[in-house]
Each structure stands twice: as C-alpha cells, then as structure tokens.
Amino acid sequence: MVNETNKVISSITEELSRPEHEEADTKIVYHACKINYEANIIIRTIDTDVAAIMLGHMHRLNDESQVWMLTGTGNNLRYVNLTKIYEKLGESICRSLPGLHAITECDYKPSFFRKAKLKPYKILKKYLEFQQAFMKFGDSKIIEDNIEQQDLYNVIQSFICYLYNVENINDVDAARLQMFIDSYTVSDVNEAFNRKKLRNFDASSLPPCKSELLQQFLRANYICCIWNNAHLKNPTTYEPVNNGWILENDEYHFIWFEGDQLPNYVSESLKTVSEAGEEDDVDNDEFREWSNSDDENENVNINDDNEEDF
C-alpha cells in the first residue's frame, strides 16, 4: 500500500508467511486455500505444476470462488478458467491429477520416452481404478506401510503397461519381455534370426524395468506428499532419503535402481565371452610370434644357403 508520503509500504502476515513451503508452487495454493470467502483468484504463472496442484485442491475452496490462471508471455497472455475445468472434469479426476502429473513428468521427474501427457490422461479418465490409485499418492500410509506401498505400486505397474499398449499384463518386467518377443520372435524354427533388425532396437521404447520404476514411483509419491498437503502450514515431515533419493556430500541424488544391473546368467555369459576373447587374443599373439620366428628362420636359412653357394 502507499502511505501519505507516497511511499510504498508492506507488512508481513505471519499466517501467510510459510517458510515450511520451500517451493512457490505450493505456497500459491496455500494462499488460495486460506481465502474462506467468495473471491476471484488470479494466479500468474506459466508452470504446469501449479495448475495440476491447484486443480487437486479446488474441492477445498469456497464454492462461489472463481480461480483463473494467467499464463503465457508478451502478446500471448491468456486467462485459463480453472474453475470451469474443475467443473467439467469432476473431483475424482482433478484430485488424481497431481499424482498423474508427478509420475508422467514434472520438475522432479522426466517423462516416459515419447509418451507425453495426452495418452496417460486418456487412460486415467477411462479407468476409475487408476483415478483412485493416483488420489492415494502422498498419503502417509504409502510411505510408512510397505504393504500399502506395494499394493499401490502394483496398480501403477498396471497403468504403465496400459501406457505401453500391453493391457493384458500387470508386471512391467513381463511387459518388457512381451514387447521384445512380439517384435523379434521367429514365426518358424527354420526362420533366420534378423540380427540387423535387433541391432537397430531402441531400448527406450520399452517401459522401465521394475526396479527403476519403483524409484520413480517413490519420488512421485514423495512429491505428492508435499503437493497434496499444500493447504497445510507444514506440507510434510518426511525426507527425500529412502523416497527415491540418496544424500551424498550434502546433496540429494537420484537412486536410479537397486539390485543387479543384469541377471546373473547374463553377467556370467558376458564374462565367459570376454574371457574367451582374451584367450583368443593370446593365441593370436602366440601365433603371430611363431609366424615371425618362422619367417626369421626362413630368412636365415636362405641367407645361409646363399652364403654356401658363394
């Protein structure tokens, strides 16, 4: 506000100053949820995270309030009516959007290769089971109870299988194998295996393996623990450690996966091939040495013969 001397003054409202909210995304939603009367709320941002979090909290606002998002830059500014979107989609879908957004792509997690947002959303919209699953993201039970966590993770595996068009399978490792078999299995025992086609195989077209997806799931769940509690003064008391991150030298790093990188029999096969290759190299070296010796001996003999002729 401006005082009598035309100077701008400001005051800090302790109720709205929440240092526990580390990101502006959740603090914006916290402020909106604290407006307990009819109001027109305009959020100025281009961050899709804010849109997803806000839609997930629309059910907490005053029924008569209108929420708009002013997005874009320069001459491309436009207002997006989040209230109308909420009314159109309904509470179930909107409350599941933060979880969907977190697992498919957000500031803390990359997207699945060439899957974007539209197809995951269409799957979510079609199946109530997945809506209910994503609404559970961020629940303290999922972090504290291993059984609850595993049950939810199994549903997310099924969702990922749908995303990669393997709807009849609920296990991502089995889905990876099935997709590979569908592409490269031979139709007849006498059919030659197409090594050239296999050489061009892009592994990024497969869903993540189970151990890697689990870490992605844990990160998304932890993020939603903050997002879905954005209306609270302290959105979470949990730490990133053991939720998809590891703390090293005072810095958080992704845990990409846990366990062996390859099955034991594959590792042993590679080791055997490598050792065989080294033995071949030794044999070849010995052969070259013997060959060189023979050549030298032959040269000596020739010279000796020539000397005798003289």
N, C-alpha and C positions, 0 to 999 in steps of 0.2 A: 504494500500500500504506500501512498505518497502522503507525507505529513505536510504541515502548514508551510514549511520552508522549501517545498517541492523536492524533498529528498525521499528516495525510496527506502523504506524500512521493512524489515521482515521479522517474523517471530517463529520460533520452533515449537511445534506442538508435539509434546512428548509421546502422546498416544499414536501419532502417525510417523514418528521417527523411530524406525525399527532397524537397528544395526544387525539384528539377527538375520535379516534378509540380505544375503550377500549380493544377490542379483537384482537389478532394477525390474526385471520381468515380474517377479513375484511381489515386489513392493507395490507396483502399479495395481496389481489385482487386490492386494491387501487394502489399499486405499479405497478402491471401488467397493469392496465388500463392507467397509466401515460406514458407507453412506446408507443410513437406515431410513431415508425418506425418499419421496419421489424426486428423481433428478434426471437430467440429461447429461450423460457421462461421455466425454470425448477422450479417447486415448490416441496420442500422436506417436506412431511407431511404424516401422517397416518390418519388424521382427515377427515372423510367423509363430515363434514360441509364445509370444504374448497372446496372440489370437487363440491358440489352442488352449492355453491355461485359462484365459478369460471365459471361453465357452464352457469349460469344465466347471466353472464357478457361477454360471448365470443363475442357477437354481437358488443361490444364496442371496441374491439381490432383492430389493423391493420390487414387487410385482409390476408397479407402474413405471419403474425406471427404464430409460432407453440408453443403450450403450452403443456408441459409434466408434469406429476405428478410422482415424485419418492417416492414410498411408500414401506412399509414392513420394516423388521429389519433383521440384520445379513446376513445370506446367502439367505434370501428370498426377497431381494430388487428387485424391478422391476419398469419399466417405464410404465406409462399409458398415452397414447396419447389422451389428452382431445380434441384436435382439430379434430381428426377423429371421436370421439364420438359426438361432436357437429355437424359435417357434416352429420353423419348418422341419428341422431335424429331430427335435424332441430331446427330452432329458437324457434318455439312455445313451444315444449316440454321442451327444455333446459331452457327457461325463466320461465317456470312454476315449475321447479324442486325445487327451494328454498322453495316455498310455500308448495309443497308436502312433502318435507323433514321436514319442520318445524312442520306440523300438524301430521305426522305419527310417527316421533321420531327424536329428536336431543338432543343437550346438555341441552336444557331448557325444554324439554317435553318428558315424557315417551311414549312408543309405545302403540298401542291398543293391547289388550291381544291376543297373538298368530296370529297376522296379518302381522308382519314383514314389508318388503318393496316391495316384488315382486308383490303381488296382487294389492296393491294401484297403483303401477306403470303401471300395465297392464290396469287397469281401466282408468287411466289418458291418456294413449296412445290411447285408443279406442275412447274416447269421447272428442270432441273439446270444448264442454261446460265447462268441468272441467279444461281443459288447460287454457281457458280464465279466469276462476274464480281464479285459483292459480296465474296467472300472475298479478292479481289485489292486491294480498297480499302485504302489506306495503305501499299502496297508502294512501296519507294523507286524501283523501276523506272518506276512510273506518274508520278512527279514528274520524274524525270531523263530518261526516254526518251520523246520526242514520239510515236514510232510506237506504243509500248506504250500510251501515254495515249490516242491516237486510237482504237486497236483497242478498248480498254475503253469509251471514250465511245460508240462505235457500238453496243455491246451495251446500254448504259444507255439510249440513244435508243430502241432496240427495246423495252426494258422499259417506258418511258414511253408508247410507242404502245399497248402491251398495256393499260396502266393506263387509257387513254382509249378503249379498245374499237376501236382501229384496228390490229388484229393483222397485217394484210397489208402494212403499211408499216413501214420501219425508219428513217425520217427524220422528225424532229418537225416540220420546216417543211412537208414534204409532207403530214403528218398533219393539220396545222392547215388547210391548203388543202382537203383532202378532207372534213374535218368541216364546213367552211363550205359547200362545194359540195353536200354531202348535205342540208344544211338549207335552202339558198336557191336552188339551181339551178331553172330553169323546166323543166317537162316538155314544153313545146311552144313553138315560136318565137313563137306568137301570144299566149302567156300573159303577162299583165301582171306586171311585177316588183312584188313586195309591199314597198314602201318602209316601210310601217308595221311590218311584221314585222322588217325589217332594223334599224329604229330601236331595237327592243327587244332587239337582240342583245347578249349578255353575253360580252365577250372573255375573261373569267376562266374560262369553261367550256372554253377551248382549252388545250392543253398549252403550256408556254413555248416560245418560238422557240429556234432552235439556239444563237444567241449568248448568250442568257440562261441556257439550260440548262447550257451549258459552264461558266459561272462557278459555278453551283450545284454542278455535278459536282466542280469543283476544290476548292470549300470542303469538300464532304463527304469527298473523298479526303484532304484535309489533316487534318481532324478524326479520320478513321480511322487516319491515320498515328500519332496520339497514342493513340487508344483501343486499337488492335490491338497496340501496344507497351507497354501499361500494366504488363506484367510486368517491364519493364526499368527500371534505375535512371534512365536518361535516355530518355524515350519518343521524342523526336525532336530532330533538329538543324536541321530546316527552319524557315523563317519563313513567316508568313501572306502576306507580299508575293509577288505572282505566283501565289498559290494562291486566288484569289477575293477578295482584299483589297488595298487600297492604303493606304499610310501617308501621312497628311496632318496636319501640326501635331502630331506625336507621338501621333496617334490612328489606329486602324485603321477603315477604312470599306469597305463592300461595293463591289465592282465589279459593277454590275448587268448590263452587257453592253459589248461592244466593237464598234466599227463604226458604220455609219449607223443611225439610228433608223427611217428609212423607205427603201424602194428609191428610187433616183434618179428614176425616171419618175414615182413618186407625188409626191415633193417638187416636181418641176418642174410637175406638174399643179396642185398646190395653189398654187404660186407664180403660175402663169398665171391661175388663177381669182381669186386675191387681187388681182392687177394689174388684171384685167378689172373687178373690183368697184370698185376705186379709180377707174378711168376712168368707170364708170357714175356714181359719186358726183360726179365733176367735172362730167359732162354734166348731171346733175340740178341741181347748184348753178347752172350757167350758165343752164339752162332757167328756174329759179326767178328768177334775176336779170333775165333778159329779160322774164319774165312780170310781175315787179314794175315794170319800166320801162314796159312797155306799159300797165299799169294806171295808172301815174302820168301817162303821156302822155294816156291817155283822160280822166282826171280833169281834166287841164289844159285839154284841148280842150273838154270840157263846160263848164267854168267860163268859158272864153273865149267860147264860144257864148252862154252866159247873159249874160256881160257885154255882148256885142254886141247881144243882144236888148234889154237895158236902154237 
